[in-house]
């Protein structure tokens, strides 16, 4: 059993928790993820490591309440326990040797992008962060990004906070103004990552994306995160959970990935509604 040490709502649909898991905290690196079960009868879900504290042996997770399991997890409070917390899994992000990097985060994907920005900043890399949200009410982690970024740009789709527009607008402006990055790292909704890659491609800058949004089982057995890459004129199949989650954005077949990501949408929505009704009737 793993203790929930701290719990904090970041916005109406996103929650941050620190879980007591010293073995995971000691080994986890930016880009990796864990698999948890809330209770013995619950499903296994992958969540990215949003930070670690080796001193108190905790691992931070940040999750959006979208399905039954995240709804049930969100009803847990600090001092309570969850059944399983396994990791770290996946390959760590490669950040060594970068002198200047642009981090592009969208929505809850900012929880995955933040540890990368912090690690890059800690090694002396110049970090420019662009984070985007639909509206001000969904804004998360602004102060944390500000602390580890040499420049921070906040965007909202409706203009209710920061600049009006999506994350590709300032990114294109920076590139057209002659900014030179060793790499652009984009993490967020699939559609956001697709257009970030398209924005960067004309400038010939390496662009890395994280395929966490399509993971389900987290071990490569379910096939849900199967990914088609176009490499050297060939189609290659890999799995986000065991071969990633980071990939060269120029190789990813985003249209196929987006189509596959919608496969369980109706099931997930129904399961979430059922979980909500359980708590309402309790």
Secondary structure, DSSP 8 states (H G I E B T S, - for coil): -EEEEEEEEEETTEEEEEEE-HHHHHH--TT-EEEEESSTTS--EEEEEEEEETTTTEEEEEEE--SHHHHHHHT--TT-EESEEEEEES-----TT-SEEEEEEEGGGHHHHHHHHHHHHHTT-EEEEEEEESSGGG---HHHHHHH-SEEEEEETTSSSSEES-HHHHHHHHHHTT---SEEEEES-HHHHHHHHHHHHTTT--EEEE-GGG-SSSSSSS-TTEEEEEETTEEEEEEHHHH-SEEETTTB-HHHHHHHHTTTHHHHHHHHHHHHHHHHH-
